[in-house]
Amino acid sequence: MAPLSRLAATSAPSLAQRRAQRREQKRRAQAPRTVPQIKVRVNPLQMLSWRAVSGAIVIGLSIVLYLFLTADAFYVSSVAIGGEKYLSREEIFRFSDVAQRHIFWIDPAEVAERLEQVANIADAEVYVGWPPDMVQIIVTEREPALIWEQGVRVWVDVNGIVMRQREDRPELLRIVAPATEESLDVGARIPQTIVDGALQLRQRHPNIDVLSYDPLRGLGYRDGGGWTVWFGDGNEIDTKLLVYYDVVENIKSKGIQPGDIFMNEPDRPVYTVLWHEGG
């Protein structure tokens, strides 16, 4: 039994040794782990080439931007225009106000709005591109519906907008109003009922070439019988015409020569008498 006890004593670690082993294991566990570093060798020529390419791109873009902002080719000196009929291309170009402007600073919507403020232009479309036709303008002009004469002759479209007369149009209905100190400016508006009433009268009686207009009596027509009939503001033209025909038949049957017939109120027509047969 003695030899076994001695073997166990020599083979088992002592308490001090076990503590030392635990301290060593703890120290190793807490020690920071070192990661092996991988060294990458950078080729200086490769870095230089990328820097050179980047620098060249920046320089190139700068040159292009400079040329874009300063070259005469990008400043508008003329435009392509279509749709003009009465206005000249020079007038449309002037109204557009794009001369010598850089293409980068032109807003098509703003130019179109500016053109549509011109009395003769009903609609405008503006396109901006690149040289040579950097700016293209297509306009739709207003068509004159009648001629308004108030000291000077102007055109008036179906919406009552006053335009400068561009050419002689003898086939248009002419309305003569008394001249006043206040001129009828281009862009002003004639009351819509007056325009509609005048055109309706012309439609019912195509032989009418000239109408009169008075601010109080409205639209007037000099009848071939020697009197003037006034239709007021142009409303209810068809009704007023029917009543007017009856009035004429009535006064003729009575041998009356009227001076003026007033149809402002069709239910109460009024007329003046120049002379009466047998009276």
C-alpha positions in Angstrom: 0.0 0.0 0.0 2.8 2.4 0.6 4.1 2.5 -3.0 0.6 3.4 -4.3 0.4 6.4 -1.9 3.7 7.7 -3.0 2.7 7.4 -6.7 -0.5 9.3 -6.1 1.4 12.0 -4.2 3.9 12.4 -7.0 1.5 12.4 -9.9 -1.3 14.7 -8.6 -0.5 18.5 -8.8 -0.3 20.4 -5.6 -2.7 23.1 -4.7 -0.2 25.8 -5.4 0.4 24.4 -8.9 -3.3 24.3 -9.6 -3.7 27.9 -8.6 -0.8 28.9 -10.8 -2.3 27.1 -13.7 -5.7 28.8 -13.3 -4.0 32.2 -13.1 -2.1 31.5 -16.3 -5.3 30.4 -18.1 -7.1 33.6 -16.9 -4.2 35.8 -18.0 -4.2 34.2 -21.4 -8.0 34.6 -21.7 -7.8 38.3 -20.9 -4.8 39.1 -23.0 -5.8 41.1 -26.2 -5.8 39.1 -29.4 -3.6 40.4 -32.1 -4.9 40.3 -35.7 -2.2 39.7 -38.3 -1.9 42.8 -40.5 -2.0 42.4 -44.2 0.2 44.8 -46.0 -1.0 46.0 -49.3 1.5 47.5 -51.6 0.1 50.5 -53.6 1.5 51.3 -56.9 2.3 55.0 -57.0 1.8 55.1 -60.8 -1.7 53.7 -60.4 -2.6 56.5 -57.9 -1.2 59.1 -60.1 -3.2 57.9 -63.2 -6.5 58.1 -61.3 -5.7 61.5 -60.1 -4.8 62.6 -63.5 -8.0 61.3 -65.0 -10.1 63.0 -62.3 -8.3 66.3 -62.8 -8.7 66.0 -66.6 -12.4 65.5 -66.2 -12.8 68.5 -63.9 -10.8 70.7 -66.3 -12.8 69.5 -69.3 -16.1 70.2 -67.6 -14.9 73.6 -66.6 -14.0 74.4 -70.1 -17.3 73.2 -71.5 -19.2 75.2 -68.9 -17.2 78.3 -69.7 -17.8 77.9 -73.4 -21.5 77.2 -72.7 -21.9 80.5 -70.8 -19.8 82.7 -73.0 -20.0 81.4 -76.5 -22.1 83.6 -78.9 -23.7 80.4 -80.3 -25.8 80.1 -77.2 -27.2 83.6 -77.2 -30.4 84.1 -79.1 -30.1 86.3 -82.2 -33.0 84.9 -84.1 -35.9 82.5 -83.6 -37.9 80.1 -85.8 -41.5 81.3 -86.1 -44.6 79.7 -87.5 -48.3 80.3 -87.6 -48.1 84.1 -88.3 -50.8 85.6 -90.5 -51.2 89.3 -89.9 -48.2 90.0 -87.6 -44.7 90.0 -89.1 -42.0 87.7 -87.8 -40.0 90.7 -86.7 -42.9 91.8 -84.5 -43.3 88.4 -82.9 -39.6 88.2 -82.3 -39.7 91.7 -80.6 -42.7 90.7 -78.5 -41.0 87.5 -77.3 -38.2 89.6 -75.8 -35.6 86.8 -76.1 -33.1 88.7 -78.2 -29.5 88.3 -76.9 -30.6 86.2 -74.0 -28.7 83.1 -73.1 -30.6 79.9 -73.9 -30.1 78.7 -70.4 -32.1 81.6 -69.0 -35.1 81.3 -71.3 -38.3 80.0 -69.7 -40.7 78.8 -72.5 -43.8 79.2 -70.4 -42.8 82.8 -69.5 -42.2 83.7 -73.2 -45.5 82.1 -74.2 -47.3 84.1 -71.5 -45.7 87.3 -72.7 -46.7 86.7 -76.3 -50.3 85.9 -75.3 -50.5 89.4 -73.8 -50.3 90.8 -77.3 -53.9 91.5 -78.5 -53.4 89.9 -81.9 -52.1 86.6 -80.4 -54.7 84.1 -79.0 -52.2 81.3 -78.2 -48.4 80.7 -78.3 -46.3 77.7 -78.0 -42.5 78.1 -77.3 -39.9 75.4 -77.6 -36.3 75.7 -76.4 -33.6 73.5 -77.9 -30.0 73.7 -79.2 -28.4 75.6 -82.1 -29.2 76.4 -84.8 -32.9 76.7 -84.0 -32.6 77.3 -80.3 -36.0 78.9 -79.9 -39.1 78.0 -81.9 -42.3 79.9 -81.6 -45.7 78.9 -83.0 -48.5 81.4 -82.7 -52.3 81.4 -83.3 -53.5 84.8 -84.2 -57.0 86.2 -83.5 -59.2 86.6 -86.5 -61.1 89.9 -86.9 -64.8 89.6 -86.8 -65.7 93.2 -87.4 -64.2 96.7 -87.9 -64.8 99.3 -85.2 -64.5 102.9 -86.3 -64.2 105.4 -83.5 -62.0 108.1 -84.9 -59.6 105.4 -86.1 -60.4 102.0 -87.4 -59.5 98.9 -85.4 -60.3 95.2 -85.6 -62.5 93.4 -83.1 -62.6 89.6 -82.7 -65.5 87.5 -81.7 -64.6 88.0 -78.0 -64.6 91.7 -78.3 -60.8 92.2 -78.1 -59.6 95.3 -79.9 -56.6 94.8 -82.3 -54.7 97.1 -84.6 -56.1 96.9 -88.1 -53.4 95.1 -90.3 -55.0 95.2 -93.7 -58.1 96.3 -95.5 -60.9 93.9 -95.1 -64.0 95.4 -96.8 -66.0 92.2 -96.3 -66.1 92.7 -92.6 -69.1 94.4 -90.9 -68.2 97.9 -89.9 -69.5 99.6 -86.8 -69.3 103.4 -86.6 -69.2 105.0 -83.1 -69.0 108.7 -82.3 -65.4 109.9 -81.9 -64.4 110.8 -78.3 -61.4 112.3 -76.7 -60.6 108.9 -75.2 -59.1 106.6 -77.9 -60.0 102.9 -78.1 -56.7 101.3 -77.1 -55.5 98.0 -78.5 -56.3 95.3 -76.0 -59.5 97.0 -74.8 -62.7 95.0 -75.0 -66.0 95.8 -76.6 -69.0 94.5 -74.6 -69.7 90.9 -75.7 -73.5 91.6 -76.2 -72.7 94.4 -78.7 -70.4 92.1 -80.7 -72.8 89.2 -80.6 -75.7 91.4 -81.5 -73.9 93.0 -84.4 -72.8 89.7 -85.9 -76.3 88.3 -85.4 -77.9 91.2 -87.3 -75.3 90.7 -90.1 -76.3 87.0 -90.2 -80.0 87.7 -90.4 -79.5 90.5 -93.0 -76.3 89.9 -95.0 -76.9 93.1 -96.9 -76.0 95.1 -93.8 -72.5 96.5 -94.3 -72.4 99.3 -91.7 -74.0 99.7 -88.2 -74.0 102.7 -85.9 -73.3 102.5 -82.2 -74.5 105.0 -79.6 -73.7 104.6 -75.9 -77.3 105.2 -75.0 -79.2 103.8 -77.9 -77.0 100.9 -78.7 -76.7 99.3 -82.1 -78.4 101.1 -84.9 -79.1 100.5 -88.6 -80.1 102.9 -91.3 -83.0 101.3 -93.1 -83.6 101.9 -96.8 -87.0 103.4 -95.9 -85.3 106.5 -94.5 -85.3 105.8 -90.8 -82.9 104.4 -88.2 -83.8 101.5 -86.0 -82.0 101.1 -82.7 -81.6 97.6 -81.1 -80.1 98.6 -77.8 -77.3 96.5 -76.3 -77.6 93.6 -78.7 -79.6 91.2 -76.5 -82.6 89.4 -77.9 -81.9 90.4 -81.5 -84.3 87.8 -83.0 -87.2 88.9 -80.8 -86.5 92.5 -81.5 -86.4 91.9 -85.2 -89.8 90.1 -85.2 -91.3 93.0 -83.3 -89.6 95.5 -85.5 -91.1 93.9 -88.6 -94.6 94.3 -87.1 -94.0 97.9 -86.1 -92.9 98.8 -89.7 -96.0 97.2 -91.2 -98.2 99.0 -88.7 -96.7 102.5 -89.2 -96.7 102.0 -93.0 -100.4 101.1 -92.9 -101.0 104.3 -91.1 -99.1 106.4 -93.6 -96.4 107.4 -91.0 -92.9 108.2 -91.9 -90.8 107.5 -88.8 -87.5 109.2 -87.9 -86.1 106.7 -85.4 -87.5 103.4 -84.1 -86.3 102.3 -80.7 -86.3 98.5 -80.0 -84.4 98.6 -76.8 -87.4 97.1 -75.0 -89.1 94.8 -77.5 -92.3 94.7 -75.5 -92.5 98.5 -75.6 -91.2 99.8 -79.0 -91.1 103.5 -79.5 -90.8 105.6 -82.7 -90.6 109.2 -83.7 -92.7 110.7 -86.5 -91.3 112.8 -89.3 -94.5 113.2 -91.1 -97.9 111.7 -91.4 -99.9 111.4 -94.6 -103.0 113.6 -94.3 -101.7 115.0 -91.1 
